[in-house]
């Protein structure tokens, strides 16, 4: 039975561990969060009508090549949202806000396990972005 609990604990997504710390977070059901994490294809995150949320969510996404495009479609009405993407070597691929629109083509980076991290500070609005392999 111990082995079962260790394995179950090991597969808890990092976003759930970090996101569950506050009384309200970006993954709360009322925000209708949707996460798509398809290795070597796309990572996308969406949460609707967030209200004054302070949270940090992070995911690991496997990308075999380092050429990606970020497709944002975010509507911010208050607070801030920061996106940090690091490649498998730990190099920063993108660090900045999630704009309302306009594709972002960061420089090519090292393939492997990437980190995608969102930091929300008193955020109100709708988050929607995708990181897609080229």
C-alpha positions as CSV (number, residue, x, y, z in Angstrom):
1,X,0.0,0.0,0.0
2,X,2.9,2.4,0.7
3,X,4.1,2.1,-2.9
4,X,0.7,3.1,-4.2
5,X,0.7,6.3,-2.1
6,X,4.2,7.3,-3.2
7,X,3.3,6.8,-6.8
8,X,0.1,8.7,-6.5
9,X,2.0,11.6,-4.8
10,X,4.7,11.6,-7.5
11,X,2.3,12.2,-10.3
12,X,0.4,15.1,-8.9
13,X,0.9,18.0,-11.4
14,X,3.0,20.8,-10.1
15,X,0.3,23.3,-10.8
16,X,-2.1,21.6,-8.4
17,X,0.5,21.6,-5.6
18,X,1.3,25.3,-6.1
19,X,-2.1,26.5,-7.0
20,X,-3.8,24.9,-4.0
21,X,-1.9,27.1,-1.5
22,X,-4.3,30.1,-1.6
23,X,-8.0,30.3,-0.8
24,X,-8.7,31.1,-4.4
25,X,-6.6,30.1,-7.4
26,X,-6.5,30.1,-11.2
27,X,-7.5,26.4,-11.2
28,X,-10.6,26.9,-9.1
29,X,-13.7,25.3,-10.8
30,X,-15.6,28.6,-11.0
31,X,-12.9,29.8,-13.5
32,X,-13.5,26.8,-15.8
33,X,-9.7,26.1,-16.2
34,X,-8.6,24.1,-19.3
35,X,-5.1,22.8,-19.8
36,X,-3.9,20.9,-22.8
37,X,-0.5,19.4,-22.5
38,X,0.3,17.4,-25.7
39,X,4.0,16.6,-25.9
40,X,5.8,17.9,-29.0
41,X,2.6,19.5,-30.3
42,X,1.0,22.2,-28.0
43,X,0.6,23.4,-24.5
44,X,-2.4,25.6,-23.8
45,X,-4.0,27.2,-20.7
46,X,-7.3,28.9,-20.3
47,X,-9.2,30.2,-17.3
48,X,-12.3,32.4,-17.5
49,X,-13.5,35.5,-15.5
50,X,-10.8,35.3,-12.8
51,X,-11.4,37.8,-10.0
52,X,-8.5,39.3,-8.0
53,X,-6.5,36.1,-8.1
54,X,-2.9,35.7,-6.7
55,X,-1.4,32.5,-7.8
56,X,1.5,30.7,-9.4
57,X,1.0,27.7,-11.6
58,X,3.7,25.7,-13.3
59,X,3.8,22.8,-15.8
60,X,6.3,20.7,-17.5
61,X,5.9,20.4,-21.3
62,X,8.0,18.1,-23.4
63,X,9.2,19.6,-26.6
64,X,11.6,17.8,-28.9
65,X,12.6,20.9,-30.9
66,X,13.1,24.4,-29.8
67,X,11.0,26.3,-32.3
68,X,7.7,27.5,-30.9
69,X,5.1,30.2,-31.4
70,X,3.1,31.6,-28.5
71,X,-0.5,32.4,-29.5
72,X,-2.1,34.7,-26.8
73,X,-5.7,35.7,-26.6
74,X,-6.0,37.2,-23.1
75,X,-8.3,39.9,-21.7
76,X,-6.9,41.6,-18.6
77,X,-9.0,44.1,-16.7
78,X,-6.9,44.3,-13.5
79,X,-3.7,43.1,-11.9
80,X,-0.8,41.5,-13.7
81,X,0.0,38.2,-15.4
82,X,3.5,37.1,-16.2
83,X,4.5,34.1,-18.4
84,X,7.9,32.4,-18.0
85,X,9.0,29.7,-20.3
86,X,12.3,27.9,-19.9
87,X,13.7,25.2,-22.2
88,X,15.2,21.9,-21.1
89,X,18.6,23.5,-20.4
90,X,17.0,26.1,-18.1
91,X,17.5,29.0,-20.5
92,X,14.7,31.5,-20.6
93,X,12.7,31.2,-23.9
94,X,10.1,33.9,-23.0
95,X,9.6,36.1,-20.0
96,X,6.9,38.8,-20.0
97,X,3.2,39.5,-20.0
98,X,0.6,37.6,-21.8
99,X,-0.7,40.2,-24.3
100,X,-4.2,40.3,-25.6
101,X,-3.2,39.2,-29.1
102,X,-0.3,39.0,-31.5
103,X,1.8,35.9,-32.0
104,X,5.2,35.8,-30.3
105,X,8.1,33.8,-31.9
106,X,10.9,33.4,-29.4
107,X,14.3,32.2,-30.5
108,X,14.9,28.5,-30.9
109,X,15.8,26.6,-27.7
110,X,16.9,23.2,-26.4
111,X,14.4,20.4,-26.7
112,X,13.4,18.2,-23.8
113,X,11.4,19.0,-20.6
114,X,10.4,22.7,-20.7
115,X,8.9,24.7,-17.8
116,X,5.8,26.9,-18.3
117,X,5.0,29.1,-15.4
118,X,2.2,31.7,-14.9
119,X,2.4,34.2,-12.1
120,X,-0.8,36.2,-11.3
121,X,-0.9,39.1,-9.0
122,X,-4.4,40.5,-8.1
123,X,-5.4,39.3,-11.6
124,X,-8.8,39.9,-13.0
125,X,-9.7,38.8,-16.5
126,X,-9.6,35.8,-18.8
127,X,-6.3,34.0,-19.6
128,X,-5.9,32.1,-22.9
129,X,-2.7,31.2,-24.6
130,X,-1.0,28.4,-26.4
131,X,2.6,27.4,-27.0
132,X,2.8,25.5,-30.2
133,X,5.7,23.6,-31.9
134,X,6.6,24.9,-35.3
